[in-house]
């Protein structure tokens, strides 16, 4: 049987790995924190909260964690907030580590370290070094991993942070066991057990240390001592023990029973571990659990089921890009296929095993080559320095001879330069003076042009008030005089017609007043813009319901169609004003028994709203001017008046809400107006 027991033992210790880091209690949900952080002002406090929220999302949604960390970095750079930049770079390094993008993780962590070193932030430097130790460990570069862990430990001891000292000791104990240096591993874990008991930390941390010590003893074939430490850990488990710690203990128990060849018990603990792994989404330990299950099943004689577990574990290791795991799993697969006399597949995985081993060996070779290159460059620089020193002695002799001549020439040159500079300053002064005069002239001309345009606009508005506002009011006055007469005559049919006419007149007045008020606010620059998220179809349906009676007066068929509702991000009041103006215009310019269709199309980024009528249409020469304030008088199919103010504001409001509006029309064939609004996007809004 080609099962390597030391491999199984190494699995156990890695599963006991306690990520130092960034452990903190969370009293609120990520979503509630997201809303809270979004509402903060764009200052340094928001940078801190964005990084904290990014860490909260690390084990929830990595894409969101990256987006939040990048936003924190962007804000920090805009604010020139150096500490925030360093903190954000470190957080992004953590995200890349969780994504198994180790190259980026190292790059961002080193940038963060350099900034913290510049600021003299010892604790932050130690934290980055510890994280780098974990990254190098994952890619199998143990020398750099040890180097970074020891540097981190030294700083934490110096600043007397016992809690962080405990974390780094744990990481070193785990690393040394994986490297096969059992005495060093046991030394760090036993020291750490004393530190954690003195600190009176939670059972959770003591349990992990006990499991790590048990793993070391198991690796040195002292299984009875290992079982003693595991039992001590089991006795400390209570209702506050995390799923992760329970998972580690189950994994360890499964492994030790596999070593003792108690296969039934081993399967029992592996399957319980697998259940928790699926529950909490743990990927690293999952690979080892699958491998343990596969090995046990094959040793029991259940080859096909056992092989499926091993292949799944190998596939996950490839996805992670973890060469060490691929090496160990390929070794298990070689043994499994040999056991089944499938030498073809066994040979295939032997090649994979060799390839992965070469890759791991390549890391060490690259390092050695780099050291040789650095040594060569250092020797080359020493030779260049000797040569340069000799050159400098010769140059000094020549320099003393030329100094007197150069001083004389320099004096003459300096006098000429002074005169030249004075001339240049005078020319520049005249040029700037002339430029300022031209700018003032241009500014005066621009102000005159704006003043003329403003006066024309005001004249236009006075015409609107005099005509459009007076006409419906006169109509209302006439109707109010007729109402008593028709009541006295009990002619309710005529009263019904009058009520519809009255409703139309009042609606025209209200629409005109709304637009005039909007114009006044926009001229003062005080128009309120309050974007929010809302359901577009539901909002349109509410607006349409107000215009159904008005459309019925002219026997117009008002229809609405849409595939599905969606949420847009815009100012709801502006949106309703746009819909009201467009519906009002469509009814005004559509003859009796005509049709008006309203619809919404949704694409990936925008909602496209369109209102199509079968009205009188617009001639080609007037179509380009419909959205301007002074676009000429227009009359509806029943003599309704209009001045184009509504369409002017439709365009303004659509643009304020980051959309676009355009028109399709042909005289005598109706008009279609389409406008767009952006959909709600959680990352931007």
C-alpha positions in Angstrom: 0.0 0.0 0.0 1.4 3.3 -1.0 -0.2 5.6 1.6 2.1 8.1 3.1 1.3 8.6 6.8 3.3 11.8 7.2 1.1 13.4 4.5 -2.0 12.7 6.6 -0.4 14.2 9.7 0.5 17.4 7.8 -3.1 17.7 6.7 -4.2 17.7 10.3 -1.9 20.5 11.4 -2.8 22.7 8.4 -6.5 22.2 9.3 -5.6 23.6 12.8 -4.2 26.7 11.2 -5.4 29.8 13.1 -5.4 32.8 10.8 -4.1 35.7 12.8 -5.8 38.5 11.6 -8.3 40.6 11.7 -10.6 38.7 14.1 -13.2 41.0 15.5 -16.8 40.6 16.8 -19.6 41.8 14.5 -22.8 43.1 16.2 -24.4 44.2 13.0 -25.1 42.6 9.6 -23.0 43.5 6.5 -26.1 45.0 4.8 -27.0 47.3 7.7 -23.3 48.4 7.9 -23.4 49.0 4.1 -26.3 51.5 4.4 -24.6 53.2 7.4 -21.3 53.7 5.7 -22.9 55.0 2.5 -24.5 57.8 4.5 -21.2 59.0 5.9 -19.5 62.2 4.6 -16.6 61.7 2.3 -13.8 62.2 4.9 -11.2 60.1 6.7 -13.9 58.4 8.9 -15.6 57.0 5.8 -12.2 55.5 4.7 -11.9 53.7 8.0 -15.5 52.4 7.9 -15.2 51.3 4.2 -12.1 49.2 5.1 -13.8 47.7 8.1 -16.9 46.9 6.0 -14.6 45.4 3.3 -13.2 43.1 5.9 -16.7 42.1 7.0 -17.5 41.1 3.5 -14.3 39.0 3.1 -16.1 35.7 3.9 -19.5 36.9 2.5 -18.8 38.2 -0.9 -15.3 38.8 -2.2 -16.3 41.0 -5.1 -18.1 43.4 -2.7 -15.1 43.3 -0.4 -12.8 44.3 -3.3 -15.1 47.1 -4.4 -15.3 48.5 -0.8 -11.5 48.3 -0.4 -11.0 50.1 -3.7 -13.4 52.8 -2.8 -11.5 53.3 0.5 -8.3 53.6 -1.5 -9.8 56.1 -4.0 -11.2 58.3 -1.2 -7.8 58.2 0.7 -6.0 59.3 -2.4 -8.4 62.1 -3.1 -8.1 63.3 0.6 -4.3 62.7 0.5 -4.9 60.6 3.6 -1.6 58.6 3.9 -2.7 56.3 6.7 -5.9 55.6 4.9 -4.0 54.7 1.7 -1.7 52.3 3.6 -4.7 50.7 5.4 -6.7 50.3 2.1 -3.7 48.7 0.4 -3.4 46.2 3.2 -7.1 45.4 3.1 -7.0 44.9 -0.7 -4.0 42.6 -0.1 -6.2 40.5 2.2 -8.9 40.4 -0.5 -6.4 39.1 -3.1 -5.2 36.5 -0.5 -8.7 35.2 -0.1 -9.1 35.2 -3.9 -5.8 33.1 -4.1 -4.3 35.9 -6.2 -1.0 35.6 -4.2 1.1 37.8 -6.6 -1.3 40.8 -6.1 -1.6 40.0 -2.4 2.2 40.3 -2.0 2.4 43.5 -4.2 -0.3 45.4 -2.2 1.0 44.2 1.2 4.5 45.4 0.4 3.2 48.8 -0.7 1.2 49.0 2.6 4.3 48.0 4.7 6.5 50.7 3.1 3.9 53.4 3.9 3.5 52.2 7.5 7.3 52.1 7.9 7.5 55.7 6.7 4.8 56.8 9.3 6.4 54.8 12.1 3.4 52.6 12.7 5.0 49.6 14.4 1.8 47.6 15.1 0.5 48.0 11.5 3.9 46.9 10.2 3.8 43.8 12.3 0.3 43.0 11.0 1.4 43.3 7.4 4.4 41.1 8.0 2.2 38.4 9.6 -0.2 38.5 6.6 2.8 38.2 4.2 3.9 35.2 6.2 0.6 33.5 5.5 0.8 34.4 1.8 4.3 33.0 1.3 3.2 29.9 3.3 0.4 29.2 0.8 2.7 29.4 -2.2 5.2 27.1 -0.5 8.0 29.7 0.0 8.7 28.6 3.6 11.9 30.6 4.0 10.2 33.9 3.3 7.2 32.8 5.4 9.4 32.2 8.5 11.3 35.4 7.9 8.1 37.5 7.9 6.5 35.7 10.9 9.7 36.1 13.0 9.9 39.8 12.1 6.2 40.3 13.1 6.8 38.4 16.4 9.8 40.6 17.2 7.8 43.8 16.8 4.8 42.6 18.8 7.1 41.5 21.7 8.8 44.9 21.6 5.5 46.8 21.9 4.3 44.2 24.4 1.1 43.2 22.6 0.7 39.7 24.1 -2.5 38.9 22.2 -0.8 39.4 18.8 2.3 37.6 20.1 0.1 34.6 20.7 -1.3 34.7 17.1 2.1 34.8 15.5 3.4 32.1 17.7 0.5 29.9 16.5 1.3 30.7 12.9 5.0 29.8 13.4 4.1 26.5 15.2 1.9 25.6 12.3 4.5 26.5 9.7 7.4 24.6 11.3 5.2 21.4 11.5 4.4 21.7 7.8 8.2 22.1 7.2 8.9 19.0 9.2 10.8 20.8 12.0 8.8 19.2 14.8 10.9 20.4 17.8 10.5 24.1 16.8 6.8 23.6 16.1 6.2 22.0 19.6 8.3 24.7 21.2 6.1 27.5 19.8 2.8 25.7 20.5 3.7 24.9 24.1 4.8 28.5 24.7 1.6 29.7 23.1 -0.5 27.5 25.3 1.1 29.1 28.4 0.6 32.6 26.9 -3.1 32.0 26.1 -3.9 30.5 29.6 -2.2 33.6 31.2 -4.2 35.9 29.0 -7.4 34.1 30.1 -8.6 34.1 26.5 -11.7 32.3 25.3 -11.8 28.4 25.1 -11.8 28.8 21.3 -8.2 29.8 21.2 -7.0 27.3 23.8 -8.8 24.5 21.9 -6.9 25.4 18.7 -3.6 25.4 20.4 -4.3 22.0 22.1 -5.2 20.6 18.6 -2.0 21.9 17.2 0.1 20.3 20.0 -1.8 17.0 19.4 -1.0 17.2 15.7 2.8 17.6 16.4 2.8 14.5 18.7 0.9 12.6 16.1 3.5 13.5 13.5 6.2 12.1 15.8 4.2 8.9 16.2 3.4 9.7 19.9 -0.3 9.0 19.3 -1.3 8.5 22.9 0.0 12.0 23.8 -1.9 13.3 20.7 -5.2 11.7 21.9 -4.7 13.2 25.4 -4.5 16.7 23.9 -7.5 16.2 21.6 -9.6 14.9 24.6 -8.6 18.0 26.6 -9.8 20.1 23.6 -13.1 18.2 23.4 -13.7 18.8 27.1 -13.4 22.6 26.5 -16.1 22.8 23.7 -19.2 24.6 24.8 -22.1 26.4 23.1 -19.8 29.4 22.3 -17.3 27.3 20.4 -17.4 28.3 16.7 -18.3 25.9 13.9 -14.8 26.4 12.5 -13.1 25.1 15.7 -15.5 22.1 15.8 -14.7 21.4 12.2 -11.0 21.4 12.9 -11.4 18.9 15.8 -13.6 16.6 13.7 -11.0 16.7 10.9 -8.3 15.8 13.4 -10.3 13.0 14.9 -11.0 11.6 11.4 -7.3 11.7 10.5 -6.1 10.0 13.7 -8.7 7.2 13.3 -7.5 6.7 9.7 -3.9 6.3 11.0 -5.1 3.7 13.5 -7.1 2.1 10.6 -10.4 2.4 12.5 -12.1 3.2 9.2 -15.7 3.3 10.4 -14.9 5.9 13.0 -12.8 7.9 10.6 -15.7 8.1 8.1 -18.0 9.1 10.9 -15.8 12.1 11.8 -15.0 13.1 8.2 -18.7 13.1 7.2 -19.5 15.3 10.2 -16.7 17.6 9.2 -18.0 17.7 5.5 -21.4 18.8 6.7 -20.0 21.7 8.7 -17.7 22.7 5.7 -20.7 22.9 3.4 -22.6 24.9 6.0 -19.9 27.6 6.5 -18.4 27.4 3.0 -14.9 26.5 4.1 -12.7 25.6 1.1 -9.2 24.9 2.5 -10.1 22.2 5.0 -12.7 20.8 2.5 -9.8 19.6 0.3 -8.3 17.6 3.2 -11.6 16.2 4.3 -12.3 15.0 0.8 -8.9 13.4 0.6 -9.3 11.7 3.9 -12.7 10.3 2.9 -11.2 9.1 -0.4 -8.3 7.4 1.2 -10.5 5.6 3.8 -13.0 4.4 1.2 -10.3 3.0 -1.0 -8.7 1.2 1.9 -12.1 -0.3 2.7 -12.3 -1.6 -0.9 -14.8 1.0 -2.2 -12.6 2.2 -5.0 -15.0 4.2 -7.3 -16.6 6.3 -4.5 -13.2 6.9 -2.9 -11.6 7.9 -6.2 -14.4 10.4 -6.8 -13.6 12.2 -3.5 -9.9 12.3 -4.4 -10.5 13.7 -7.9 -12.8 16.4 -6.5 -10.2 17.4 -3.9 -7.5 17.6 -6.7 -9.8 19.8 -8.8 -10.3 22.2 -5.9 -6.6 22.4 -5.2 -6.0 23.3 -8.9 -8.6 26.1 -8.7 -6.8 27.5 -5.7 -3.5 27.3 -7.4 -2.0 25.6 -4.3 1.0 23.6 -5.6 1.6 21.9 -2.3 -1.9 20.5 -2.1 -1.7 19.4 -5.8 1.5 17.5 -5.0 0.1 15.7 -2.0 -3.2 14.8 -3.8 -1.4 13.6 -6.9 0.6 11.3 -4.6 -2.7 9.9 -3.2 -4.1 9.4 -6.7 -0.9 7.5 -7.8 -1.4 5.2 -4.8 -5.2 4.8 -5.5 -4.7 3.9 -9.2 -1.9 1.5 -8.4 -4.1 -0.2 -5.9 -6.7 -0.7 -8.6 -4.1 -1.9 -11.1 -4.8 1.1 -13.3 -1.2 1.9 -14.2 -2.1 4.2 -17.1 -3.8 6.7 -14.8 -1.2 6.1 -12.1 1.5 7.1 -14.6 -0.5 10.2 -15.6 -0.6 11.4 -12.0 3.1 10.6 -11.6 3.9 13.1 -14.3 1.6 15.7 -12.6 3.4 14.9 -9.3 6.8 15.5 -10.9 5.6 18.7 -12.7 4.3 20.2 -9.5 7.4 19.1 -7.6 9.5 20.8 -10.2 7.5 24.0 -9.9 8.0 24.0 -6.1 11.7 23.4 -6.6 11.8 26.2 -9.2 10.8 28.8 -6.5 14.0 27.9 -4.6 16.1 27.9 -7.8 14.8 31.4 -8.8 15.7 32.7 -5.4 19.2 31.3 -5.6 19.7 32.8 -9.1 18.5 36.2 -7.8 21.0 36.0 -4.9 23.8 35.3 -7.4 22.8 38.2 -9.6 22.7 40.5 -6.7 26.2 39.4 -5.6 27.5 40.0 -9.1 25.9 43.4 -9.3 27.4 44.3 -5.9 31.0 43.3 -7.1 30.4 45.2 -10.3 29.4 48.3 -8.4 32.6 48.1 -6.2 34.8 48.0 -9.3 33.0 51.0 -10.8 33.5 52.9 -7.5 37.3 52.4 -7.6 37.4 53.5 -11.3 35.3 56.6 -10.6 37.6 57.6 -7.7 40.6 57.6 -10.0 38.7 59.6 -12.6 37.7 62.1 -10.0 41.4 62.8 -9.0 42.3 63.5 -12.7 39.2 65.8 -13.1 40.1 67.8 -9.9 43.5 68.7 -11.4 41.9 69.9 -14.7 39.1 71.6 -12.8 41.4 73.9 -10.7 43.1 75.1 -13.9 39.8 76.0 -15.6 38.1 77.6 -12.6 39.7 81.1 -13.0 38.8 81.2 -16.7 35.3 80.0 -15.9 34.7 82.6 -13.2 35.6 85.5 -15.6 33.2 84.1 -18.3 30.6 83.5 -15.7 30.6 87.1 -14.5 30.1 88.4 -18.1 27.4 85.8 -18.8 25.5 86.7 -15.6 25.3 90.4 -16.5 23.8 89.5 -19.9 21.3 87.1 -18.3 20.2 89.8 -15.8 19.4 92.2 -18.7 17.7 89.5 -20.7 15.5 88.5 -17.7 14.5 92.1 -17.2 13.5 92.4 -20.8 11.5 89.1 -20.6 9.7 90.2 -17.4 8.6 93.5 -19.1 7.3 91.6 -22.2 5.4 89.1 -20.0 3.9 91.9 -18.0 2.6 93.6 -21.1 1.3 90.3 -22.5 -0.6 89.5 -19.3 -2.0 92.9 -19.1 -3.3 92.7 -22.7 -4.7 89.1 -22.0 -6.6 90.4 -19.0 -8.1 93.2 -21.0 -9.3 90.8 -23.7 -10.7 88.4 -21.1 -12.7 91.2 -19.5 -14.0 92.3 -22.9 -15.1 88.7 -23.6 -16.7 88.4 -20.2 -18.7 91.6 -20.8 -19.8 90.4 -24.2 -20.9 87.1 -22.7 -22.9 88.8 -19.9 -24.6 91.0 -22.5 -25.6 88.0 -24.6 -27.0 86.2 -21.5 -28.9 89.3 -20.4 -30.5 89.6 -23.9 -31.4 85.9 -23.8 -32.9 86.3 -20.3 -35.0 89.3 -21.3 -36.3 87.3 -24.3 -37.2 84.4 -22.0 -39.0 86.7 -19.6 -41.0 88.3 -22.4 -41.9 84.9 -23.6 -43.2 83.9 -20.1 -45.3 87.1 -19.8 -47.0 86.1 -23.1 -47.6 82.6 -21.6 -49.1 84.0 -18.4 -51.2 86.5 -20.4 -52.6 83.9 -22.8 -52.4 80.4 -21.5 -53.2 81.1 -17.9 -56.0 83.5 -18.8 -57.8 81.3 -21.3 -58.6 78.3 -19.0 -59.5 80.7 -16.2 -62.0 82.5 -18.4 -63.4 79.1 -19.3 -63.7 78.2 -15.6 -65.5 81.5 -14.9 -68.0 80.8 -17.7 -68.6 77.2 -16.4 -69.2 78.4 -12.9 -71.9 80.8 -14.2 -73.6 78.0 -16.1 -73.6 75.5 -13.2 -76.5 77.2 -11.2 -78.5 77.4 -14.4 -78.2 73.7 -15.2 -78.8 72.8 -11.6 -82.0 74.8 -11.6 -83.0 73.2 -14.9 -82.0 69.7 -13.5 -80.1 69.1 -16.8 -77.6 66.6 -15.3 -76.3 65.6 -18.7 -75.2 69.1 -19.5 -73.7 69.3 -15.9 -71.7 66.1 -16.6 -70.3 67.7 -19.8 -69.5 70.9 -17.9 -67.7 68.9 -15.2 -65.4 67.3 -17.8 -64.7 70.6 -19.4 -64.0 72.1 -16.0 -61.7 69.2 -15.1 -59.7 69.7 -18.3 -59.4 73.5 -17.7 -58.3 73.0 -14.1 -55.7 70.4 -15.2 -54.3 72.9 -17.8 -54.0 75.6 -15.2 -52.3 73.3 -12.7 -49.9 72.0 -15.3 -49.0 75.5 -16.4 -48.5 76.7 -12.9 -46.3 73.7 -12.1 -44.1 74.4 -15.0 -43.8 78.1 -14.2 -42.8 77.3 -10.7 -40.2 74.9 -12.0 -38.9 77.6 -14.3 -38.6 80.1 -11.5 -36.7 77.6 -9.3 -34.3 76.6 -12.1 -33.5 80.2 -12.8 -32.5 80.7 -9.2 -30.4 77.5 -9.2 -32.5 76.2 -6.3 -34.4 73.4 -7.9 -34.3 70.4 -5.5 -32.7 67.2 -6.8 -33.3 64.2 -4.5 -32.6 61.0 -6.3 -34.0 57.7 -4.9 -34.7 54.2 -5.9 -38.3 53.4 -7.0 -40.3 50.9 -9.1 -40.8 52.6 -12.5 -43.8 50.7 -13.8 -45.8 51.1 -10.6 -45.0 54.8 -10.6 -46.1 55.2 -14.2 -49.4 53.3 -13.6 -50.2 55.7 -10.7 -49.6 58.7 -13.0 -51.7 57.3 -15.8 -54.6 56.7 -13.5 -54.9 60.5 -13.1 -55.2 61.0 -16.9 -57.7 58.3 -17.8 -60.7 60.6 -17.1 -59.1 63.4 -19.2 -58.5 61.0 -22.1 -62.0 59.7 -21.9 -63.3 63.3 -22.5 -61.8 62.9 -26.1 -62.6 59.2 -26.3 -58.9 58.4 -26.5 -57.7 54.9 -26.0 -54.9 55.1 -23.3 -52.9 51.9 -23.1 -49.8 50.8 -21.1 -47.5 47.9 -21.8 -44.3 46.6 -20.1 -42.5 43.2 -19.8 -41.4 43.5 -16.2 -41.0 46.0 -13.4 -37.5 47.3 -12.5 -36.0 49.8 -10.0 -34.6 53.1 -11.3 -32.5 55.7 -9.5 -33.9 59.2 -10.1 -35.7 62.2 -8.5 -39.3 60.8 -8.3 -41.0 64.2 -8.4 -39.1 65.2 -11.6 -40.0 61.8 -13.1 -43.7 62.3 -12.4 -43.5 65.9 -13.8 -42.0 64.4 -17.0 -44.7 61.8 -17.3 -47.5 64.3 -16.6 -46.2 66.8 -19.3 -45.8 64.1 -21.9 -49.3 62.6 -21.2 -50.8 66.1 -21.2 -49.2 66.9 -24.6 -50.2 63.5 -26.1 -53.8 64.0 -25.1 -53.8 67.6 -26.2 -52.6 66.8 -29.8 -54.4 63.5 -30.3 -57.8 63.8 -32.0 -61.0 62.1 -30.7 -61.0 58.3 -30.8 -57.2 58.3 -31.2 -54.7 56.1 -29.4 -51.9 56.7 -26.9 -49.5 53.9 -26.0 -47.1 54.1 -23.0 -44.4 51.5 -22.6 -41.2 50.6 -20.8 -38.2 48.6 -22.1 -35.4 47.5 -19.7 -31.9 46.9 -20.7 -28.7 46.3 -18.6 -28.2 49.9 -17.5 -31.3 52.0 -18.4 -35.1 52.0 -18.5 -36.4 53.3 -21.8 -39.8 55.0 -21.4 -41.8 55.8 -24.5 -45.1 57.6 -25.1 -46.6 57.2 -28.6 -49.7 59.0 -29.8 -51.7 59.0 -33.1 -52.0 62.8 -33.1 -51.3 65.6 -35.5 -47.5 65.1 -35.4 -44.8 67.7 -35.9 -43.3 69.0 -39.2 -39.6 68.3 -39.9 -38.7 72.0 -39.7 -40.1 72.3 -36.2 -39.1 69.0 -34.7 -35.6 70.2 -33.6 -37.0 73.1 -31.6 -39.7 71.3 -29.6 -37.6 71.1 -26.5 -36.7 74.9 -26.5 -38.5 77.4 -24.3 -39.6 79.7 -27.1 -40.7 77.2 -29.8 -43.8 79.0 -31.0 -47.5 78.8 -30.3 -49.2 75.4 -30.6 -52.9 74.3 -30.5 -54.4 71.0 -29.6 -57.1 69.1 -31.6 -59.8 70.9 -29.6 -58.1 74.3 -29.6 -56.1 73.6 -26.4 -53.2 76.1 -26.2 -49.5 75.5 -25.4 -46.2 77.3 -25.4 -43.7 74.4 -25.2 -42.8 75.0 -21.6 -43.6 71.5 -20.6 -41.3 69.8 -23.1 -38.6 72.3 -22.2 -38.7 71.0 -18.6 -39.0 67.4 -19.7 -35.6 67.8 -21.3 -34.1 69.6 -18.3 -35.3 67.0 -15.8 -34.2 64.0 -17.9 -30.7 65.4 -18.2 -30.5 66.2 -14.5 -31.3 62.5 -13.8 -28.5 61.4 -16.1 -30.8 60.3 -18.9 -31.5 61.3 -22.5 -34.7 62.3 -24.4 -35.5 62.4 -28.1 -38.5 62.6 -30.5 -39.7 60.7 -33.5 -42.5 62.4 -35.4 -44.0 63.0 -38.8 -46.7 65.5 -39.6 -50.2 63.9 -39.7 -48.9 60.5 -38.4 -48.4 61.0 -34.7 -45.5 61.5 -32.3 -43.3 59.2 -30.2 -41.2 60.7 -27.4 -38.6 58.4 -25.7 -36.5 59.1 -22.6 -34.1 57.1 -20.5 -33.4 56.8 -16.8 -30.5 54.8 -15.2 -31.4 51.6 -13.3 -30.5 51.4 -9.6 -26.9 50.1 -9.1 -25.9 49.2 -5.5 -22.2 49.6 -6.2 -22.7 53.3 -7.4 -25.7 54.4 -5.4 
